[in-house]
Amino acid sequence: MKALITGITGLSGSYLAELLVEKGHEIFGIDINEDTSNLENIVNRIKFERCDIKQKKMVAKIVVRIKPDSIFHLAGIMEGSPLNIYQTNVVGTMNILEAVRNMDINPLILVTGSSAEYGLVYPHENPITERNTFRPITPYGVSKIAQDMLSFQYFKSYELRIIRARTFNNTAPREKSSFVCSTIAKQIAEIEKGIREPIVYVGNTKSVRDFIDTRDVVKGYYLMIKKARVGEVYNVCSGKGYSIQSILDMLLNMSKVKIKVKHRKDQMRKDEVPVQIGECSKLRKATGWTPKIEIEKTLRDLLTYWRENLEKVNL
């Protein structure tokens, strides 16, 4: 079975590639990023090439040549100018779907969205089901809604076999240090090595998020392609809420040294959503999937990753 993974060098893409290799799939991967360090364990078992998904002809050429049985569309960006976010996440998705629409085969396609689509969630709406109202508060959230609805439209209008995921906050070793769990873990690792003063800087620690291990997430993606119903959308989440303070406390308790905490106003977001917790019974019923990795193990593995990789990872 041929599987094409877009965004293969990223956090989710690399773990998904490892899982699919283990399952015996022939893996093709594309990414605008040429750094394959996240794939070092399987780099000789995949076929990788650089591709900007905003380039329609480039995408079409690759998809037509590979003729994949399944496509896991994970590529996308969260940061940068609103225009680039929209072009990458929406136009990039359209280029993938258009390439498939013009082929003589119809692969299963998983398009990965985000809990950012739900955006501003009122307290009584937690836990969030797939029917919750969209109230995006970031350009990224808007772009993911457009991607989501575009995928539904291609399913209805052109009968493409598309399944959509809305994934909540996920973390694991390899996560970029711009994300909250990873930035805390990296700071602790730097303090332990004596290359940073014994102070961890954080923003708002009161907000509550649904954190899930990326390694569990990609198992959900795999089962969705195997068992989920085309045309449907599924939340991928733990169903548990963790305050950023609790994440901070767990990581500090794992530290080998005493560390102080300071809050920085420049890390405080005015549009912060107080609480966002997902509900994933729809995915459980459709596929039998359930997350297995406890948050404490996720954070310990993440801290270990930074302890071992500070010298070679510049994120």
C-alpha positions in Angstrom: 0.0 0.0 0.0 1.4 3.4 -1.0 0.9 6.2 1.5 1.7 9.8 0.8 2.3 12.0 3.9 2.5 15.8 3.4 4.4 17.6 6.1 6.4 14.4 6.8 9.4 16.1 8.5 7.2 17.6 11.2 6.2 16.3 14.6 3.0 14.4 13.5 4.4 13.5 10.1 7.5 11.9 11.4 5.7 9.8 14.0 3.0 8.8 11.4 5.8 7.8 9.0 7.3 5.5 11.6 4.0 3.9 12.4 3.2 3.3 8.7 6.6 1.8 8.1 6.0 -0.5 11.0 2.6 -1.5 9.4 4.4 -2.4 6.1 3.3 0.6 4.0 5.4 2.0 1.2 5.9 5.6 2.3 6.3 8.7 0.2 6.7 12.0 1.9 6.8 15.7 0.9 7.6 18.8 2.9 8.9 22.3 2.2 11.4 21.6 5.0 14.5 19.6 3.8 15.6 18.8 7.4 14.9 15.1 7.8 16.4 14.8 11.3 13.1 13.7 12.7 13.1 10.8 10.3 16.6 9.6 11.0 15.3 6.2 12.3 13.5 5.4 9.0 15.1 7.8 6.4 16.3 4.8 4.3 12.8 3.3 4.2 10.9 6.2 2.8 10.9 8.2 -0.4 11.2 11.9 0.4 11.3 15.0 -1.8 11.0 18.7 -1.1 7.7 20.2 -2.3 5.9 23.5 -1.6 2.3 22.6 -1.5 1.4 26.1 -2.6 2.8 25.2 -6.1 0.0 23.5 -7.9 2.0 22.0 -10.8 4.6 20.6 -8.4 2.0 18.9 -6.2 0.1 17.5 -9.2 3.2 16.1 -10.7 4.2 14.2 -7.5 0.7 12.9 -6.8 0.2 11.7 -10.4 3.6 9.9 -10.3 3.0 8.2 -7.0 -0.6 7.3 -7.4 -1.0 6.7 -3.6 -3.6 4.5 -2.1 -3.9 6.9 0.9 -2.9 10.5 1.5 -2.3 11.9 5.0 -2.5 15.6 4.6 -0.6 17.0 7.6 1.2 19.9 6.0 0.4 23.4 7.3 1.6 26.4 9.2 0.4 28.2 12.3 2.6 31.2 12.4 3.6 34.0 10.0 1.6 36.5 7.9 -2.2 35.8 7.7 -1.8 35.6 3.9 0.9 33.0 4.0 -1.0 31.0 6.6 -4.1 31.0 4.4 -2.2 30.2 1.1 -0.4 27.3 2.7 -3.3 25.8 4.6 -6.1 26.4 2.2 -4.6 26.8 -1.3 -2.2 24.0 -0.4 -5.1 21.7 0.5 -6.9 22.7 -2.7 -3.8 21.7 -4.7 -3.7 18.3 -3.1 -7.4 17.7 -3.7 -7.3 19.0 -7.3 -4.4 16.7 -8.1 -6.5 13.7 -6.8 -9.7 14.9 -8.6 -7.8 14.8 -11.9 -6.4 11.3 -11.4 -7.8 8.0 -12.5 -7.8 6.6 -8.9 -9.5 7.8 -5.8 -7.3 7.3 -2.7 -8.5 7.7 0.9 -7.5 11.1 2.1 -7.2 12.3 5.7 -7.2 16.0 6.1 -6.0 17.2 9.5 -7.7 20.2 11.0 -7.4 21.7 14.5 -9.3 22.6 17.7 -8.4 26.2 16.7 -11.4 26.0 14.4 -13.6 26.0 17.6 -11.7 29.0 18.9 -13.6 30.9 21.6 -15.5 28.2 23.5 -17.9 29.1 26.3 -17.6 27.2 29.6 -20.9 25.4 29.2 -19.8 24.0 25.8 -17.0 21.9 27.2 -16.4 19.1 26.4 -16.5 20.2 22.7 -18.2 17.9 20.2 -17.8 18.1 16.4 -21.1 20.0 16.3 -19.8 22.9 18.3 -20.0 26.4 16.8 -16.8 27.8 15.1 -15.5 31.0 16.7 -11.9 31.3 15.4 -9.7 33.9 17.0 -6.6 33.5 15.0 -5.8 33.5 11.2 -4.7 29.9 11.7 -8.1 28.9 13.0 -9.9 30.7 10.1 -7.6 28.9 7.6 -8.4 25.5 9.2 -12.1 26.1 8.9 -11.7 26.9 5.3 -9.6 23.8 4.8 -12.2 21.8 6.6 -15.1 23.0 4.6 -13.2 22.8 1.3 -12.5 19.1 2.1 -16.2 18.5 2.8 -17.2 20.3 -0.5 -14.8 18.1 -2.5 -16.3 15.0 -0.8 -19.8 16.1 -1.7 -19.2 17.6 -5.2 -16.5 15.3 -6.5 -16.9 12.2 -4.4 -13.4 12.2 -3.1 -12.9 9.8 -0.2 -12.0 12.4 2.4 -12.1 12.0 6.2 -11.5 15.1 8.4 -9.8 15.3 11.8 -9.9 18.1 14.3 -6.9 17.6 16.4 -6.4 19.2 19.8 -3.2 20.3 21.5 -0.7 17.5 21.0 2.9 17.3 22.2 5.8 14.7 22.2 9.5 14.6 21.8 10.6 16.5 18.6 8.1 19.3 19.2 9.3 22.7 18.3 10.3 24.9 21.2 7.8 27.6 20.2 5.0 25.5 21.7 4.2 25.7 25.4 5.1 22.2 26.7 8.3 22.1 24.7 9.4 25.7 25.5 9.2 24.9 29.3 11.0 21.5 28.9 13.7 23.1 26.8 14.3 25.9 29.4 14.6 23.3 32.2 17.1 21.3 30.2 19.2 24.4 29.5 19.1 25.3 33.2 20.2 21.8 34.2 23.2 22.1 31.8 24.1 25.5 33.2 23.6 27.4 30.0 20.6 29.4 31.4 19.9 31.1 34.7 17.6 29.0 37.0 14.5 30.8 35.9 11.7 29.5 33.6 9.8 32.2 31.8 6.1 31.6 31.0 3.0 33.4 29.9 -0.6 32.8 31.0 -0.6 29.6 33.1 -4.3 29.7 34.0 -5.7 28.6 30.6 -6.8 24.9 30.3 -6.2 22.8 27.3 -6.8 19.2 26.1 -3.3 17.8 25.7 -2.7 14.5 24.0 0.5 12.7 23.0 1.3 12.9 19.3 2.2 9.2 19.2 -1.4 8.5 20.2 -2.7 11.0 17.7 -1.0 9.3 14.7 -2.4 5.9 15.8 -5.8 7.6 15.6 -5.0 8.9 12.1 -4.1 5.4 11.0 -7.3 3.9 12.3 -9.3 6.6 10.7 -8.0 5.7 7.3 -8.7 2.0 8.1 -12.2 2.3 9.7 -13.7 5.8 9.8 -16.5 6.9 7.5 -15.7 9.1 4.5 -17.2 12.5 4.6 -17.2 12.6 8.4 -15.2 14.7 10.8 -13.7 13.5 14.1 -12.2 15.2 17.1 -8.8 13.7 18.1 -8.2 14.5 21.7 -7.7 13.1 25.2 -11.0 14.4 26.7 -9.0 15.7 29.7 -8.2 19.3 30.6 -4.8 20.4 31.9 -4.0 23.9 33.0 -0.7 25.3 31.8 0.2 25.7 35.5 -0.3 21.9 36.0 2.0 21.2 33.0 4.6 23.6 34.4 4.4 22.0 37.8 4.8 18.5 36.5 7.9 19.5 34.4 9.4 21.4 37.4 8.9 18.3 39.6 11.0 16.3 37.0 13.8 18.8 37.1 17.2 17.9 38.8 17.7 21.5 40.1 15.7 24.2 41.9 14.0 26.6 39.4 12.1 29.8 39.8 9.2 30.9 37.6 8.7 34.3 36.2 5.7 35.5 34.1 6.3 37.6 31.0 3.7 40.0 29.7 5.0 39.7 26.1 4.0 36.0 26.3 0.4 36.8 27.4 -2.2 36.7 24.6 -5.2 39.0 24.7 -7.3 36.5 22.8 -6.6 33.6 25.1 -9.4 31.0 25.3 -9.8 30.2 29.0 -10.9 26.5 28.7 -10.9 24.1 25.7 -11.5 20.4 26.3 -12.5 18.0 23.5 -14.9 15.1 23.3 -13.9 12.1 21.1 -16.6 9.5 21.5 -17.4 9.7 17.8 -13.9 8.6 16.9 -13.8 5.9 19.6 -17.1 4.4 18.3 -16.0 4.5 14.7 -12.5 3.1 15.1 -12.0 1.6 18.6 -9.2 4.2 19.1 -8.3 5.4 22.6 -5.3 7.4 23.8 -2.9 5.3 25.9 -0.1 7.5 26.9 -0.5 9.4 30.2 0.5 13.1 30.3 3.2 12.5 32.8 5.0 10.1 30.5 4.6 12.5 27.6 6.2 15.3 29.5 9.0 13.1 30.9 9.8 11.9 27.4 9.8 15.5 26.1 12.1 16.7 28.9 14.5 13.7 28.2 14.4 14.7 24.5 15.6 18.2 25.2 18.2 16.9 27.7 19.7 14.7 25.0 19.3 17.1 22.0 20.1 20.6 23.0 23.4 20.6 21.1 22.0 19.4 17.8 18.5 20.8 17.8 18.2 24.5 17.0 14.4 25.1 17.2 
